[in-house]
Amino acid sequence: MLKDKKIGFIGVGNMGSAFLSGLISMGIPKENIFAADKHKGDVIREEYDIGIFNNFELASRAEIIIIAVKPADIFDCLSDIKEAVDDKKLIISIAAGIKTQDIAGFLRQDAKIARTMPNIAALVRESITAIYCNDYITKEEEEIVIAIMSLIGKTVVLETEGLMDAITGLSGSGPAYAFEIIEAMADGGVKMGLKRKDAIKLSAQVLKGAAELVLKLKTHPAELKDLVTSPGGSTIYGLNVMERAGLRGIFMDAISAATKRSKELGESKNQY
Protein backbone atom coordinates (compact mmCIF):
# COMPACT_ATOMS: atom_id res chain seq x y z
CA MET A 1 0.00 0.00 0.00
CA LEU A 2 2.78 2.45 0.91
CA LYS A 3 5.78 1.10 -1.00
CA ASP A 4 4.97 2.93 -4.24
CA LYS A 5 4.01 6.20 -2.53
CA LYS A 6 6.24 9.26 -2.25
CA ILE A 7 6.02 10.39 1.37
CA GLY A 8 7.34 13.66 2.78
CA PHE A 9 7.77 14.83 6.37
CA ILE A 10 7.80 18.49 7.30
CA GLY A 11 9.32 18.63 10.77
CA VAL A 12 11.34 15.68 12.05
CA GLY A 13 11.32 15.85 15.83
CA ASN A 14 10.73 12.87 18.08
CA MET A 15 7.38 12.06 16.47
CA GLY A 16 8.60 12.47 12.91
CA SER A 17 11.63 10.31 13.67
CA ALA A 18 9.35 7.54 14.91
CA PHE A 19 7.47 7.59 11.59
CA LEU A 20 10.67 7.67 9.54
CA SER A 21 12.09 4.68 11.38
CA GLY A 22 8.84 2.80 10.89
CA LEU A 23 8.71 3.47 7.15
CA ILE A 24 12.31 2.45 6.59
CA SER A 25 11.94 -0.70 8.70
CA MET A 26 8.95 -1.84 6.62
CA GLY A 27 10.98 -1.56 3.44
CA ILE A 28 9.78 1.70 1.89
CA PRO A 29 12.46 2.71 -0.66
CA LYS A 30 14.51 5.58 0.74
CA GLU A 31 14.25 7.41 -2.56
CA ASN A 32 10.49 7.67 -1.89
CA ILE A 33 10.94 9.32 1.52
CA PHE A 34 11.67 13.03 1.88
CA ALA A 35 12.10 15.38 4.82
CA ALA A 36 12.16 19.11 5.47
CA ASP A 37 13.54 20.48 8.72
CA LYS A 38 15.17 23.89 9.05
CA HIS A 39 17.37 22.94 11.96
CA LYS A 40 18.23 19.25 11.55
CA GLY A 41 18.48 18.63 7.82
CA ASP A 42 22.10 17.46 7.83
CA VAL A 43 21.54 15.23 10.86
CA ILE A 44 18.48 13.63 9.24
CA ARG A 45 20.32 13.04 5.96
CA GLU A 46 23.20 11.43 7.82
CA GLU A 47 21.00 9.22 10.01
CA TYR A 48 18.36 8.10 7.49
CA ASP A 49 20.04 8.63 4.10
CA ILE A 50 16.95 10.30 2.61
CA GLY A 51 16.41 13.41 0.51
CA ILE A 52 16.29 16.75 2.36
CA PHE A 53 14.42 19.67 0.78
CA ASN A 54 12.77 22.92 1.73
CA ASN A 55 9.03 22.88 2.42
CA PHE A 56 7.96 23.85 -1.10
CA GLU A 57 10.31 21.40 -2.82
CA LEU A 58 9.13 18.58 -0.57
CA ALA A 59 5.46 19.35 -1.20
CA SER A 60 6.11 19.40 -4.94
CA ARG A 61 7.70 15.93 -4.87
CA ALA A 62 5.56 14.10 -2.29
CA GLU A 63 2.15 12.50 -2.81
CA ILE A 64 1.62 12.27 0.94
CA ILE A 65 2.71 15.21 3.11
CA ILE A 66 2.96 14.64 6.85
CA ILE A 67 3.08 17.91 8.78
CA ALA A 68 4.74 17.32 12.14
CA VAL A 69 5.65 20.86 13.15
CA LYS A 70 4.60 22.65 16.33
CA PRO A 71 1.09 24.14 16.16
CA ALA A 72 2.49 27.68 16.34
CA ASP A 73 4.55 27.01 13.20
CA ILE A 74 1.97 25.27 11.05
CA PHE A 75 0.56 28.29 9.24
CA ASP A 76 4.00 29.46 8.11
CA CYS A 77 4.53 25.91 6.86
CA LEU A 78 1.20 25.92 5.00
CA SER A 79 2.08 29.23 3.37
CA ASP A 80 5.31 27.66 2.11
CA ILE A 81 3.60 24.68 0.47
CA LYS A 82 0.35 26.27 -0.72
CA GLU A 83 1.34 26.61 -4.38
CA ALA A 84 2.53 22.98 -4.51
CA VAL A 85 -0.67 21.42 -3.13
CA ASP A 86 -3.31 20.27 -5.60
CA ASP A 87 -6.50 18.26 -5.08
CA LYS A 88 -4.62 14.94 -5.34
CA LYS A 89 -2.05 15.33 -2.56
CA LEU A 90 -2.86 13.82 0.83
CA ILE A 91 -2.11 16.08 3.80
CA ILE A 92 -1.71 14.47 7.24
CA SER A 93 -1.45 16.88 10.17
CA ILE A 94 -0.08 15.95 13.58
CA ALA A 95 -0.35 19.54 14.87
CA ALA A 96 -2.50 19.55 18.01
CA GLY A 97 -5.57 21.76 18.03
CA ILE A 98 -5.48 22.75 14.34
CA LYS A 99 -8.76 21.98 12.54
CA THR A 100 -8.94 20.56 9.04
CA GLN A 101 -11.03 23.51 7.85
CA ASP A 102 -8.34 25.94 8.98
CA ILE A 103 -5.67 23.99 7.10
CA ALA A 104 -7.92 23.96 4.03
CA GLY A 105 -8.37 27.71 4.40
CA PHE A 106 -4.63 28.17 3.94
CA LEU A 107 -4.25 25.61 1.15
CA ARG A 108 -7.41 25.03 -0.89
CA GLN A 109 -10.98 24.23 0.08
CA ASP A 110 -10.93 20.84 -1.67
CA ALA A 111 -7.65 19.71 -0.08
CA LYS A 112 -7.51 16.14 1.21
CA ILE A 113 -6.71 16.58 4.91
CA ALA A 114 -6.41 14.08 7.75
CA ARG A 115 -6.06 15.35 11.29
CA THR A 116 -4.38 13.00 13.76
CA MET A 117 -3.67 12.94 17.48
CA PRO A 118 -0.92 10.51 18.54
CA ASN A 119 0.74 10.52 21.95
CA ILE A 120 4.24 10.26 23.36
CA ALA A 121 4.12 6.45 23.35
CA ALA A 122 4.82 6.75 19.62
CA LEU A 123 8.48 6.84 20.65
CA VAL A 124 8.21 3.12 21.45
CA ARG A 125 5.54 2.46 18.78
CA GLU A 126 2.80 2.08 21.38
CA SER A 127 0.76 5.21 20.65
CA ILE A 128 -3.00 5.18 20.32
CA THR A 129 -3.67 7.65 17.51
CA ALA A 130 -7.04 9.20 16.70
CA ILE A 131 -7.68 9.95 13.03
CA TYR A 132 -10.21 12.25 11.40
CA CYS A 133 -10.40 12.47 7.60
CA ASN A 134 -12.26 15.28 5.86
CA ASP A 135 -14.88 14.64 3.18
CA TYR A 136 -12.42 14.84 0.28
CA ILE A 137 -10.46 11.79 1.41
CA THR A 138 -11.53 8.51 -0.18
CA LYS A 139 -11.85 5.22 1.67
CA GLU A 140 -8.63 4.00 0.05
CA GLU A 141 -6.81 7.14 1.18
CA GLU A 142 -8.19 6.71 4.69
CA GLU A 143 -6.64 3.24 4.71
CA ILE A 144 -3.30 4.83 3.77
CA VAL A 145 -3.58 7.24 6.71
CA ILE A 146 -4.36 4.31 9.02
CA ALA A 147 -1.38 2.36 7.67
CA ILE A 148 0.97 5.29 8.32
CA MET A 149 -0.36 5.92 11.82
CA SER A 150 -0.14 2.20 12.56
CA LEU A 151 3.63 2.53 12.24
CA ILE A 152 3.63 4.08 15.73
CA GLY A 153 0.93 1.98 17.42
CA LYS A 154 -2.84 1.47 17.31
CA THR A 155 -5.46 3.69 15.69
CA VAL A 156 -9.03 4.88 16.19
CA VAL A 157 -10.95 6.55 13.35
CA LEU A 158 -13.35 9.35 14.31
CA GLU A 159 -16.44 10.27 12.31
CA THR A 160 -16.67 13.69 14.00
CA GLU A 161 -13.73 16.09 14.24
CA GLY A 162 -15.30 17.75 17.29
CA LEU A 163 -14.26 14.73 19.38
CA MET A 164 -10.57 15.56 18.93
CA ASP A 165 -10.52 17.72 22.06
CA ALA A 166 -11.85 14.81 24.12
CA ILE A 167 -9.19 12.60 22.51
CA THR A 168 -6.57 15.13 23.59
CA GLY A 169 -7.90 15.10 27.14
CA LEU A 170 -7.99 11.30 27.33
CA SER A 171 -5.30 9.68 25.19
CA GLY A 172 -3.18 12.69 24.24
CA SER A 173 -2.64 13.68 27.85
CA GLY A 174 -3.20 10.14 29.11
CA PRO A 175 0.45 9.07 29.30
CA ALA A 176 1.08 11.87 31.81
CA TYR A 177 -1.73 10.50 33.98
CA ALA A 178 -0.20 7.04 33.72
CA PHE A 179 3.23 8.37 34.69
CA GLU A 180 1.64 10.03 37.71
CA ILE A 181 0.04 6.72 38.73
CA ILE A 182 3.30 4.82 38.26
CA GLU A 183 5.19 7.35 40.37
CA ALA A 184 2.52 7.39 43.08
CA MET A 185 2.38 3.58 43.27
CA ALA A 186 6.16 3.46 43.39
CA ASP A 187 6.14 5.99 46.24
CA GLY A 188 3.76 3.70 48.10
CA GLY A 189 6.12 0.80 47.54
CA VAL A 190 9.10 2.83 48.77
CA LYS A 191 7.09 3.81 51.84
CA MET A 192 6.62 0.12 52.54
CA GLY A 193 10.34 -0.59 52.19
CA LEU A 194 10.93 -1.38 48.51
CA LYS A 195 13.91 0.01 46.61
CA ARG A 196 12.97 2.89 44.31
CA LYS A 197 14.12 1.19 41.08
CA ASP A 198 12.24 -2.00 41.98
CA ALA A 199 9.11 -0.07 42.93
CA ILE A 200 9.09 1.81 39.61
CA LYS A 201 9.64 -1.38 37.62
CA LEU A 202 6.85 -3.15 39.50
CA SER A 203 4.43 -0.25 39.09
CA ALA A 204 5.11 0.22 35.38
CA GLN A 205 4.75 -3.48 34.64
CA VAL A 206 1.50 -3.63 36.62
CA LEU A 207 -0.02 -0.95 34.37
CA LYS A 208 1.35 -2.58 31.23
CA GLY A 209 0.05 -6.01 32.23
CA ALA A 210 -3.36 -4.70 33.24
CA ALA A 211 -3.68 -2.84 29.94
CA GLU A 212 -2.76 -5.97 27.98
CA LEU A 213 -5.46 -7.93 29.80
CA VAL A 214 -8.13 -5.36 28.91
CA LEU A 215 -7.04 -5.19 25.27
CA LYS A 216 -6.40 -8.87 24.59
CA LEU A 217 -9.28 -10.36 26.57
CA LYS A 218 -11.67 -7.57 25.48
CA THR A 219 -13.19 -7.73 28.93
CA HIS A 220 -14.65 -4.81 30.88
CA PRO A 221 -12.12 -3.51 33.44
CA ALA A 222 -14.66 -3.95 36.24
CA GLU A 223 -14.86 -7.70 35.55
CA LEU A 224 -11.08 -8.02 35.60
CA LYS A 225 -10.93 -6.02 38.81
CA ASP A 226 -13.34 -8.48 40.42
CA LEU A 227 -10.98 -11.34 39.53
CA VAL A 228 -8.29 -9.74 41.70
CA THR A 229 -10.59 -8.72 44.55
CA SER A 230 -11.17 -11.46 47.13
CA PRO A 231 -13.74 -11.01 49.92
CA GLY A 232 -12.00 -9.46 52.91
CA GLY A 233 -8.64 -9.47 51.10
CA SER A 234 -5.97 -6.83 50.82
CA THR A 235 -7.09 -5.58 47.38
CA ILE A 236 -10.59 -4.55 48.47
CA TYR A 237 -9.09 -2.64 51.39
CA GLY A 238 -6.84 -0.75 48.98
CA LEU A 239 -9.73 -0.08 46.59
CA ASN A 240 -11.85 1.17 49.48
CA VAL A 241 -9.26 3.86 50.25
CA MET A 242 -9.30 4.97 46.60
CA GLU A 243 -13.11 5.10 46.50
CA ARG A 244 -13.30 7.17 49.67
CA ALA A 245 -10.77 9.60 48.19
CA GLY A 246 -12.90 9.95 45.05
CA LEU A 247 -10.21 8.69 42.69
CA ARG A 248 -12.67 7.82 39.92
CA GLY A 249 -14.14 11.32 40.00
CA ILE A 250 -10.67 12.87 40.04
CA PHE A 251 -9.79 11.14 36.77
CA MET A 252 -13.09 12.13 35.18
CA ASP A 253 -12.58 15.75 36.24
CA ALA A 254 -8.97 15.71 34.99
CA ILE A 255 -10.04 14.53 31.53
CA SER A 256 -12.85 17.11 31.45
CA ALA A 257 -10.41 19.88 32.40
CA ALA A 258 -7.85 18.80 29.81
CA THR A 259 -10.58 18.61 27.13
CA LYS A 260 -11.78 22.11 27.98
CA ARG A 261 -8.24 23.48 27.84
CA SER A 262 -7.66 21.79 24.48
CA LYS A 263 -10.71 23.61 23.09
CA GLU A 264 -9.44 26.92 24.45
CA LEU A 265 -6.00 26.42 22.94
CA GLY A 266 -7.48 25.34 19.62
CA GLU A 267 -9.59 28.50 19.44
CA SER A 268 -6.56 30.70 20.11
CA LYS A 269 -4.38 28.85 17.55
CA ASN A 270 -7.03 29.07 14.88
CA GLN A 271 -7.00 32.86 15.06
CA TYR A 272 -3.76 32.99 13.03
C-alpha positions as CSV (number, residue, x, y, z in Angstrom):
1,M,0.0,0.0,0.0
2,L,2.8,2.4,0.9
3,K,5.8,1.1,-1.0
4,D,5.0,2.9,-4.2
5,K,4.0,6.2,-2.5
6,K,6.2,9.3,-2.2
7,I,6.0,10.4,1.4
8,G,7.3,13.7,2.8
9,F,7.8,14.8,6.4
10,I,7.8,18.5,7.3
11,G,9.3,18.6,10.8
12,V,11.3,15.7,12.1
13,G,11.3,15.9,15.8
14,N,10.7,12.9,18.1
15,M,7.4,12.1,16.5
16,G,8.6,12.5,12.9
17,S,11.6,10.3,13.7
18,A,9.3,7.5,14.9
19,F,7.5,7.6,11.6
20,L,10.7,7.7,9.5
21,S,12.1,4.7,11.4
22,G,8.8,2.8,10.9
23,L,8.7,3.5,7.2
24,I,12.3,2.5,6.6
25,S,11.9,-0.7,8.7
26,M,9.0,-1.8,6.6
27,G,11.0,-1.6,3.4
28,I,9.8,1.7,1.9
29,P,12.5,2.7,-0.7
30,K,14.5,5.6,0.7
31,E,14.2,7.4,-2.6
32,N,10.5,7.7,-1.9
33,I,10.9,9.3,1.5
34,F,11.7,13.0,1.9
35,A,12.1,15.4,4.8
36,A,12.2,19.1,5.5
37,D,13.5,20.5,8.7
38,K,15.2,23.9,9.0
39,H,17.4,22.9,12.0
40,K,18.2,19.2,11.6
41,G,18.5,18.6,7.8
42,D,22.1,17.5,7.8
43,V,21.5,15.2,10.9
44,I,18.5,13.6,9.2
45,R,20.3,13.0,6.0
46,E,23.2,11.4,7.8
47,E,21.0,9.2,10.0
48,Y,18.4,8.1,7.5
49,D,20.0,8.6,4.1
50,I,17.0,10.3,2.6
51,G,16.4,13.4,0.5
52,I,16.3,16.7,2.4
53,F,14.4,19.7,0.8
54,N,12.8,22.9,1.7
55,N,9.0,22.9,2.4
56,F,8.0,23.8,-1.1
57,E,10.3,21.4,-2.8
58,L,9.1,18.6,-0.6
59,A,5.5,19.3,-1.2
60,S,6.1,19.4,-4.9
61,R,7.7,15.9,-4.9
62,A,5.6,14.1,-2.3
63,E,2.1,12.5,-2.8
64,I,1.6,12.3,0.9
65,I,2.7,15.2,3.1
66,I,3.0,14.6,6.8
67,I,3.1,17.9,8.8
68,A,4.7,17.3,12.1
69,V,5.7,20.9,13.1
70,K,4.6,22.7,16.3
71,P,1.1,24.1,16.2
72,A,2.5,27.7,16.3
73,D,4.6,27.0,13.2
74,I,2.0,25.3,11.0
75,F,0.6,28.3,9.2
76,D,4.0,29.5,8.1
77,C,4.5,25.9,6.9
78,L,1.2,25.9,5.0
79,S,2.1,29.2,3.4
80,D,5.3,27.7,2.1
81,I,3.6,24.7,0.5
82,K,0.4,26.3,-0.7
83,E,1.3,26.6,-4.4
84,A,2.5,23.0,-4.5
85,V,-0.7,21.4,-3.1
86,D,-3.3,20.3,-5.6
87,D,-6.5,18.3,-5.1
88,K,-4.6,14.9,-5.3
89,K,-2.0,15.3,-2.6
90,L,-2.9,13.8,0.8
91,I,-2.1,16.1,3.8
92,I,-1.7,14.5,7.2
93,S,-1.4,16.9,10.2
94,I,-0.1,16.0,13.6
95,A,-0.4,19.5,14.9
96,A,-2.5,19.5,18.0
97,G,-5.6,21.8,18.0
98,I,-5.5,22.7,14.3
99,K,-8.8,22.0,12.5
100,T,-8.9,20.6,9.0
101,Q,-11.0,23.5,7.9
102,D,-8.3,25.9,9.0
103,I,-5.7,24.0,7.1
104,A,-7.9,24.0,4.0
105,G,-8.4,27.7,4.4
106,F,-4.6,28.2,3.9
107,L,-4.2,25.6,1.1
108,R,-7.4,25.0,-0.9
109,Q,-11.0,24.2,0.1
110,D,-10.9,20.8,-1.7
111,A,-7.7,19.7,-0.1
112,K,-7.5,16.1,1.2
113,I,-6.7,16.6,4.9
114,A,-6.4,14.1,7.7
115,R,-6.1,15.3,11.3
116,T,-4.4,13.0,13.8
117,M,-3.7,12.9,17.5
118,P,-0.9,10.5,18.5
119,N,0.7,10.5,22.0
120,I,4.2,10.3,23.4
121,A,4.1,6.4,23.4
122,A,4.8,6.8,19.6
123,L,8.5,6.8,20.6
124,V,8.2,3.1,21.4
125,R,5.5,2.5,18.8
126,E,2.8,2.1,21.4
127,S,0.8,5.2,20.6
128,I,-3.0,5.2,20.3
129,T,-3.7,7.6,17.5
130,A,-7.0,9.2,16.7
131,I,-7.7,10.0,13.0
132,Y,-10.2,12.2,11.4
133,C,-10.4,12.5,7.6
134,N,-12.3,15.3,5.9
135,D,-14.9,14.6,3.2
136,Y,-12.4,14.8,0.3
137,I,-10.5,11.8,1.4
138,T,-11.5,8.5,-0.2
139,K,-11.8,5.2,1.7
140,E,-8.6,4.0,0.0
141,E,-6.8,7.1,1.2
142,E,-8.2,6.7,4.7
143,E,-6.6,3.2,4.7
144,I,-3.3,4.8,3.8
145,V,-3.6,7.2,6.7
146,I,-4.4,4.3,9.0
147,A,-1.4,2.4,7.7
148,I,1.0,5.3,8.3
149,M,-0.4,5.9,11.8
150,S,-0.1,2.2,12.6
151,L,3.6,2.5,12.2
152,I,3.6,4.1,15.7
153,G,0.9,2.0,17.4
154,K,-2.8,1.5,17.3
155,T,-5.5,3.7,15.7
156,V,-9.0,4.9,16.2
157,V,-10.9,6.6,13.3
158,L,-13.4,9.3,14.3
159,E,-16.4,10.3,12.3
160,T,-16.7,13.7,14.0
161,E,-13.7,16.1,14.2
162,G,-15.3,17.7,17.3
163,L,-14.3,14.7,19.4
164,M,-10.6,15.6,18.9
165,D,-10.5,17.7,22.1
166,A,-11.9,14.8,24.1
167,I,-9.2,12.6,22.5
168,T,-6.6,15.1,23.6
169,G,-7.9,15.1,27.1
170,L,-8.0,11.3,27.3
171,S,-5.3,9.7,25.2
172,G,-3.2,12.7,24.2
173,S,-2.6,13.7,27.9
174,G,-3.2,10.1,29.1
175,P,0.5,9.1,29.3
176,A,1.1,11.9,31.8
177,Y,-1.7,10.5,34.0
178,A,-0.2,7.0,33.7
179,F,3.2,8.4,34.7
180,E,1.6,10.0,37.7
181,I,0.0,6.7,38.7
182,I,3.3,4.8,38.3
183,E,5.2,7.3,40.4
184,A,2.5,7.4,43.1
185,M,2.4,3.6,43.3
186,A,6.2,3.5,43.4
187,D,6.1,6.0,46.2
188,G,3.8,3.7,48.1
189,G,6.1,0.8,47.5
190,V,9.1,2.8,48.8
191,K,7.1,3.8,51.8
192,M,6.6,0.1,52.5
193,G,10.3,-0.6,52.2
194,L,10.9,-1.4,48.5
195,K,13.9,0.0,46.6
196,R,13.0,2.9,44.3
197,K,14.1,1.2,41.1
198,D,12.2,-2.0,42.0
199,A,9.1,-0.1,42.9
200,I,9.1,1.8,39.6
201,K,9.6,-1.4,37.6
202,L,6.9,-3.1,39.5
203,S,4.4,-0.2,39.1
204,A,5.1,0.2,35.4
205,Q,4.7,-3.5,34.6
206,V,1.5,-3.6,36.6
207,L,0.0,-0.9,34.4
208,K,1.4,-2.6,31.2
209,G,0.1,-6.0,32.2
210,A,-3.4,-4.7,33.2
211,A,-3.7,-2.8,29.9
212,E,-2.8,-6.0,28.0
213,L,-5.5,-7.9,29.8
214,V,-8.1,-5.4,28.9
215,L,-7.0,-5.2,25.3
216,K,-6.4,-8.9,24.6
217,L,-9.3,-10.4,26.6
218,K,-11.7,-7.6,25.5
219,T,-13.2,-7.7,28.9
220,H,-14.6,-4.8,30.9
221,P,-12.1,-3.5,33.4
222,A,-14.7,-4.0,36.2
223,E,-14.9,-7.7,35.5
224,L,-11.1,-8.0,35.6
225,K,-10.9,-6.0,38.8
226,D,-13.3,-8.5,40.4
227,L,-11.0,-11.3,39.5
228,V,-8.3,-9.7,41.7
229,T,-10.6,-8.7,44.5
230,S,-11.2,-11.5,47.1
231,P,-13.7,-11.0,49.9
232,G,-12.0,-9.5,52.9
233,G,-8.6,-9.5,51.1
234,S,-6.0,-6.8,50.8
235,T,-7.1,-5.6,47.4
236,I,-10.6,-4.6,48.5
237,Y,-9.1,-2.6,51.4
238,G,-6.8,-0.7,49.0
239,L,-9.7,-0.1,46.6
240,N,-11.8,1.2,49.5
241,V,-9.3,3.9,50.2
242,M,-9.3,5.0,46.6
243,E,-13.1,5.1,46.5
244,R,-13.3,7.2,49.7
245,A,-10.8,9.6,48.2
246,G,-12.9,9.9,45.1
247,L,-10.2,8.7,42.7
248,R,-12.7,7.8,39.9
249,G,-14.1,11.3,40.0
250,I,-10.7,12.9,40.0
251,F,-9.8,11.1,36.8
252,M,-13.1,12.1,35.2
253,D,-12.6,15.7,36.2
254,A,-9.0,15.7,35.0
255,I,-10.0,14.5,31.5
256,S,-12.9,17.1,31.5
257,A,-10.4,19.9,32.4
258,A,-7.9,18.8,29.8
259,T,-10.6,18.6,27.1
260,K,-11.8,22.1,28.0
261,R,-8.2,23.5,27.8
262,S,-7.7,21.8,24.5
263,K,-10.7,23.6,23.1
264,E,-9.4,26.9,24.4
265,L,-6.0,26.4,22.9
266,G,-7.5,25.3,19.6
267,E,-9.6,28.5,19.4
268,S,-6.6,30.7,20.1
269,K,-4.4,28.9,17.6
270,N,-7.0,29.1,14.9
271,Q,-7.0,32.9,15.1
272,Y,-3.8,33.0,13.0
